[in-house]
Amino acid sequence: MDNALQCEIASLFVQSLNLEIAAEDIDPQAPLYGEGLGLDSIDVLEVALLLSKRYGVHLRADDAQNQQIFRSLQTLTAYVAARRTK
């Protein structure tokens, strides 16, 4: 796992969504939806757009894998690391 990338993505969450938690305090294995970080579908869309711009990773709203991709910071980081073009 790329810890630097995970930290970058956690920082993106905090900055773009104005979360009241420090990036380093986000549990990489905690759920992103509901419990855990508490994101909703609009938050996820915003993050997906940022990831696309920053890393060249294309995430589609109708992708059947989205629930797995956005399960946790750890799974999202692994997805970005495997598919980034920037």
Backbone as CSV, one residue per row, in Angstrom:
resi,resn,N_x,N_y,N_z,CA_x,CA_y,CA_z,C_x,C_y,C_z
1,MET,0.850,-1.193,0.000,0.000,0.000,0.000,0.884,1.240,0.000
2,ASP,0.524,2.195,-0.819,1.255,3.453,-0.931,0.757,4.415,0.154
3,ASN,1.507,4.510,1.254,1.077,5.349,2.374,1.046,6.825,2.026
4,ALA,1.984,7.278,1.186,1.994,8.689,0.785,0.725,9.016,0.000
5,LEU,0.348,8.126,-0.902,-0.876,8.327,-1.684,-2.095,8.300,-0.775
6,GLN,-2.111,7.397,0.159,-3.233,7.312,1.103,-3.366,8.606,1.894
7,CYS,-2.247,9.166,2.317,-2.265,10.442,3.050,-2.768,11.579,2.162
8,GLU,-2.339,11.587,0.897,-2.804,12.611,-0.054,-4.320,12.539,-0.229
9,ILE,-4.827,11.332,-0.422,-6.266,11.162,-0.635,-7.038,11.538,0.630
10,ALA,-6.537,11.176,1.783,-7.181,11.564,3.047,-7.220,13.087,3.166
11,SER,-6.140,13.744,2.776,-6.100,15.210,2.811,-7.108,15.811,1.839
12,LEU,-7.263,15.177,0.674,-8.269,15.635,-0.287,-9.668,15.568,0.313
13,PHE,-9.969,14.482,1.005,-11.262,14.340,1.669,-11.479,15.501,2.642
14,VAL,-10.510,15.740,3.496,-10.645,16.758,4.537,-10.808,18.144,3.921
15,GLN,-9.954,18.485,2.956,-9.987,19.820,2.355,-11.228,20.044,1.503
16,SER,-11.535,19.124,0.632,-12.631,19.341,-0.310,-14.003,19.229,0.335
17,LEU,-14.114,18.416,1.366,-15.412,18.206,2.011,-15.545,18.960,3.333
18,ASN,-14.508,19.751,3.671,-14.508,20.524,4.916,-14.816,19.662,6.133
19,LEU,-14.164,18.508,6.202,-14.384,17.602,7.330,-13.740,18.151,8.585
20,GLU,-14.350,17.866,9.704,-13.820,18.322,10.991,-13.002,17.221,11.643
21,ILE,-12.076,16.680,10.875,-11.188,15.630,11.344,-9.856,15.837,10.620
22,ALA,-8.771,15.528,11.285,-7.463,15.635,10.645,-7.272,14.444,9.708
23,ALA,-6.616,14.668,8.595,-6.401,13.609,7.609,-5.751,12.385,8.239
24,GLU,-4.795,12.609,9.122,-4.084,11.491,9.740,-4.948,10.719,10.742
25,ASP,-6.100,11.280,11.113,-7.003,10.603,12.036,-8.051,9.738,11.336
26,ILE,-8.061,9.760,10.002,-9.004,8.934,9.268,-8.505,7.492,9.287
27,ASP,-9.339,6.616,9.792,-9.004,5.185,9.835,-9.074,4.644,8.411
28,PRO,-7.959,4.128,7.865,-7.940,3.658,6.484,-8.897,2.505,6.212
29,GLN,-9.307,1.793,7.253,-10.188,0.646,7.062,-11.644,0.938,7.433
30,ALA,-11.911,2.124,7.927,-13.275,2.482,8.313,-14.127,2.740,7.069
31,PRO,-15.412,2.446,7.140,-16.303,2.712,6.003,-16.324,4.209,5.662
32,LEU,-16.447,4.511,4.380,-16.554,5.906,3.964,-17.995,6.395,4.036
33,TYR,-18.953,5.505,3.733,-20.377,5.844,3.791,-20.906,5.662,5.205
34,GLY,-21.928,6.436,5.534,-22.638,6.241,6.800,-21.704,6.271,7.991
35,GLU,-21.583,5.144,8.670,-20.654,5.043,9.799,-19.250,5.347,9.292
36,GLY,-18.325,5.461,10.178,-16.967,5.763,9.753,-16.839,7.237,9.402
37,LEU,-16.503,7.538,8.165,-16.294,8.924,7.747,-17.615,9.662,7.524
38,GLY,-18.685,8.936,7.247,-20.007,9.534,7.148,-20.302,10.258,5.843
39,LEU,-19.689,9.849,4.748,-19.934,10.494,3.472,-21.281,10.091,2.892
40,ASP,-21.847,10.981,2.079,-23.056,10.642,1.342,-22.716,10.586,-0.142
41,SER,-23.710,10.314,-0.974,-23.445,10.124,-2.404,-22.913,11.390,-3.069
42,ILE,-23.343,12.559,-2.639,-22.843,13.821,-3.201,-21.365,13.993,-2.865
43,ASP,-20.987,13.664,-1.626,-19.576,13.734,-1.226,-18.726,12.823,-2.104
44,VAL,-19.215,11.629,-2.354,-18.465,10.660,-3.158,-18.304,11.166,-4.591
45,LEU,-19.357,11.776,-5.141,-19.253,12.344,-6.488,-18.199,13.446,-6.540
46,GLU,-18.169,14.279,-5.534,-17.186,15.358,-5.475,-15.770,14.791,-5.398
47,VAL,-15.577,13.793,-4.572,-14.263,13.159,-4.440,-13.865,12.478,-5.748
48,ALA,-14.805,11.816,-6.401,-14.514,11.151,-7.669,-14.032,12.156,-8.714
49,LEU,-14.641,13.328,-8.755,-14.222,14.368,-9.686,-12.805,14.843,-9.366
50,LEU,-12.525,15.046,-8.101,-11.181,15.468,-7.692,-10.127,14.416,-8.031
51,LEU,-10.452,13.155,-7.799,-9.510,12.080,-8.110,-9.245,12.006,-9.614
52,SER,-10.270,12.256,-10.389,-10.114,12.256,-11.842,-9.178,13.372,-12.280
53,LYS,-9.384,14.562,-11.753,-8.547,15.706,-12.115,-7.108,15.537,-11.643
54,ARG,-6.949,15.059,-10.435,-5.606,14.995,-9.839,-4.790,13.789,-10.289
55,TYR,-5.437,12.640,-10.435,-4.707,11.405,-10.719,-5.055,10.772,-12.061
56,GLY,-6.016,11.348,-12.790,-6.400,10.784,-14.073,-7.191,9.495,-13.959
57,VAL,-7.764,9.251,-12.802,-8.555,8.036,-12.561,-10.003,8.335,-12.932
58,HIS,-10.567,7.545,-13.811,-11.943,7.769,-14.238,-12.886,6.845,-13.475
59,LEU,-13.781,7.464,-12.738,-14.795,6.739,-11.968,-16.154,7.117,-12.538
60,ARG,-16.942,6.131,-12.853,-18.268,6.372,-13.424,-19.341,6.118,-12.371
61,ALA,-20.372,6.925,-12.412,-21.463,6.794,-11.443,-22.182,5.463,-11.565
62,ASP,-22.195,4.890,-12.770,-22.926,3.636,-12.984,-22.048,2.388,-12.876
63,ASP,-20.831,2.549,-12.376,-19.919,1.410,-12.231,-20.391,0.515,-11.084
64,ALA,-20.596,-0.746,-11.374,-21.065,-1.698,-10.362,-20.042,-1.893,-9.243
65,GLN,-18.801,-1.544,-9.483,-17.742,-1.716,-8.484,-17.633,-0.545,-7.497
66,ASN,-18.398,0.517,-7.686,-18.255,1.709,-6.839,-18.389,1.422,-5.354
67,GLN,-19.312,0.561,-5.002,-19.490,0.263,-3.579,-18.212,-0.348,-2.997
68,GLN,-17.564,-1.207,-3.750,-16.316,-1.817,-3.298,-15.168,-0.795,-3.335
69,ILE,-15.104,-0.003,-4.395,-14.033,0.988,-4.544,-14.057,1.982,-3.388
70,PHE,-15.247,2.468,-3.048,-15.396,3.486,-2.005,-15.728,2.884,-0.642
71,ARG,-15.415,1.620,-0.452,-15.698,0.968,0.833,-14.907,1.613,1.966
72,SER,-13.636,1.939,1.711,-12.784,2.538,2.738,-11.690,3.350,2.063
73,LEU,-10.974,4.121,2.834,-9.839,4.878,2.304,-8.804,3.917,1.720
74,GLN,-8.634,2.795,2.361,-7.660,1.799,1.914,-8.037,1.229,0.535
75,THR,-9.298,0.871,0.331,-9.705,0.305,-0.960,-9.678,1.369,-2.055
76,LEU,-10.041,2.586,-1.718,-9.989,3.673,-2.692,-8.549,3.971,-3.096
77,THR,-7.651,3.991,-2.143,-6.235,4.238,-2.437,-5.676,3.142,-3.335
78,ALA,-6.013,1.898,-3.063,-5.533,0.789,-3.891,-6.047,0.933,-5.322
79,TYR,-7.292,1.338,-5.483,-7.879,1.525,-6.804,-7.149,2.638,-7.558
80,VAL,-6.933,3.760,-6.886,-6.245,4.895,-7.514,-4.816,4.508,-7.869
81,ALA,-4.123,3.842,-6.971,-2.722,3.447,-7.223,-2.611,2.551,-8.451
82,ALA,-3.582,1.679,-8.652,-3.536,0.737,-9.758,-3.917,1.374,-11.092
83,ARG,-4.629,2.503,-11.062,-5.167,3.065,-12.294,-4.747,4.505,-12.589
84,ARG,-3.938,5.087,-11.764,-3.585,6.491,-11.963,-2.763,6.684,-13.221
85,THR,-2.997,7.808,-13.879,-2.251,8.152,-15.079,-1.430,9.425,-14.880
86,LYS,-1.601,10.069,-13.749,-0.858,11.310,-13.439,-0.038,11.126,-12.184
